[in-house]
Amino acid sequence: MLNPSSFTPTLDFFTDQKLISPDEAGLVTDLFADDFPFTDALSIAESVHVQVKIDSFSRLPHESILAQGVVTERDVPGFRKYGFASGLAMIFTTGPIAEDDLIPGAVTRALPFVDHLGIDLREESERSRDIYAEIPNRGAQAGWRHVRQGGPESPVRGCYCEVSEKRWVFPPDGPEGRGRPIEFAFGEIEIFQGDVGCDYRPIDPAHPLAHKALPLIGRAQQSSC
């Protein structure tokens, strides 16, 4: 099981580097709070990731990051991922990764900022699928909105990889609040050598410009994300 205290040195480092804010680091530790609605899913998670949007990879202190104990690394156009032994991964992206990014005026946060958090559910057992299926109900009881993406016959692609499906939940405080979307990625990840397109993160259904994303639903763009 993931241990939030082991995340602290990594989060402190990226906060000191001003790549995430102290409040955004707090969103990660909030995942382990007693009142977090998705504790069942977190209990079977292989890893947690934090996806940060930045203007340029030149602002990343790459060598200093590696010195923090990086155990896995993946670098493709527009995407750089650092994985740590704790089970926390920090992902940095440039360019569009969400439907919001394709709608003028929909994104109002200044770079760099955390776009979303991810809870990676790689095990495909009957129990894990039951927990995954319960995510919308758990979220609705706590005021979270839900969007499903992909499915067994329509995997979700992006950043030179794919997983079978995802569930996205959006926090009760709305798109301009403190909270951020949470991605539950279900199934083993498959890595490709070339760009396979990008299924963008869905926009929060409560966003005032969400209606402008309707033509984008189900459309995979030939772009890294």
N, C-alpha and C positions, 0 to 999 in steps of 0.2 A: 504494500500500500504506500502511496506517496506521502512524504513527510514534509509539511509546509515549512518547518524550521530549516530544512536543508536548502530551501529556495532563497532564504534571506540574503546570504552573501552575494548571490548573483543579482538579485533585485537591487540590493544596495549599490553594487557596482554600476549598473546601468542608470540608476538614479543619479549617482555622482557624476556620471558622464552626460547628464541632462538629455538622455535618449528616451527616458520615461520620467514622468513626474512622481513625486512621493505618493500622491493620491492614486495614480495608476498602479503603482506597486501594491498599494493597499487593496485594489480590486482582486489581485491574485490571491492574497492571503484571505480575503473574504470568501473565497471558494470553500474554505475549510471551516467556516463558521457553522455553529450548530443549527442555525436557521436557514442555511443554504438549501433551496428546494430540491437540488439534484444530487444529494449526498450519495444515493445508491449508485448513480452513474460514476461519480468521482471515485467511489470505492473500488471499481473495476477498471479504472483508467490506467493505461500504460504510461501516459505522459500528459503534461499540460503544456500548451504553447501560448505565447504572447506575440501577437502580430502587430508590428509597429510600422507605420508609414513614415518615410523620411524623404527628403528632397533628393539626396544623392548618397551613394555608398562612400563617397570620399569623406563624409563626416564620421564614419565608423572607425574607431581605433582598433583595427583588425588584430594586430599583434597583441595588444593589451587584452583584448577579448579572449584570444586563444590561451593566454596565460592564466585565465580564470578557471581553467579545467575543462575546456571543451573536449568532448569525447566523440562527437559526430559533427560533420560540417557538410552543407550542401550549398552550392553557389551556381545559380543559373541566371540568365538575363532577368533583371528586375526583382530578384529574390535571393536572399541569403539567410541561411538557417544555422544557428549554433545550438547544439544539443549538449546538455550537461548531465553528469552522472546522477544528479538528484531526480531526474525525470522532467525537469523544466527545459523547455526549448524557447529561445528567443529568435523570432523571425523578423527580418527587415525587408520591406518592399518599397519599390519606387513605381510610379505609374498606377493605373487603375486596378483595383482589386475588388471593388464592390459596385453594385448597381448605382449607388449614390454618386460614385465618381463620374458617371456618364451623364448626370443630370446637372446642368448649370445651377449653382446656388444651393445644391443639396448638402454639400460638405462645408462646414463653417469652422471646424477646429483648425488651429494653426499647427503646422508641422514642427517637430515630430509629434505624433500622438498614437496611442494604442487604438487600433481599429476594432479589434475583437480579441477575445480569449478563446482558446480551443481546448477541449477535453477529448483525448484520443482513445477511442474504444476499439482496440485491435482484435480482441478475442471474439470469435463468432460462435459462441456456445448458445444453447437454448436459454440459459439464465441471462446471459448478457443481452440477447435479443429481446427478452421480456423487459429488462430494465430500460433498454433503448426505446422500446415501444411505449413505455409509460411516461417518457419525458414530456410530451405535450400536456398530459393530464396534471402532472406535478407542477408544471409551469403555470397552467391556467389557474390552479388553486391559489397561486401566489401572485397572480396578476401579470405574468410574463406572456408575451405573444410568441407565436410559433410559426415557422415556415419549414416545410420539408423540401429537401433538394436531392434529386437523384433517386435511385432505387436499384434493385438487383439487375434489371435489364437496361439501366441508364446510369452508369457510374458518373460521379462528379469529378471533373478534370480541372487541373490548374497547376501551374508551376512545375511542369514536366512530370506530373504524377496523377494518379487517380485513386479514389476510394469508392466503395460501392454506393454509399449514400451518406447524407448528413441531415441532421436536424439543427436548426438555428432557433435560439430563443432570444427575445429582446426584453430588456429590463423594464420594470414598471414605471421608472421615472422618465421614460420617453427618450427620443433620439438626441435631445440636447442636454440630458441629465448626466449625472456622474457615471452611471452604469454604462456598460458596453455590451454588444451582442456576444453571445457565447455559442460556439460551434461544437457540436458533438459529431465527430467523424467516426463512422462505424465501418469496421472491416480492415483487413490488411491493406497497406499502402503499396501501390505498384509504381515504380520509378521508370521513366522513359528517358531515352537519350535525346529526343527531339521535342519540340513544342507540339503539344496535342490540343492546344486551345485552353480556354479558361471559362469556367462557369463561375461568374462573379458572385460574391456574397450577396444574398438578397437584401433589399432595403427593408428597414423596419416598416411593417404595415401601418404603424401609427405616424410615420413621417408625413408631413403635409404635402410633400411632392411625390409620395409613393405611387400615385396614379400614373405618373409619367414613366414609371419603370415597367408597366404592363407589357409593352411590346418587346421588352428584353427577356421576359421569363422564358426559360427553356432554350435560350439561344447561346451556344458556346462560341466565344469570340477567339479568333486566332491571335492571341496575345498572351504573354506571360503574366502571371498574377501571383 
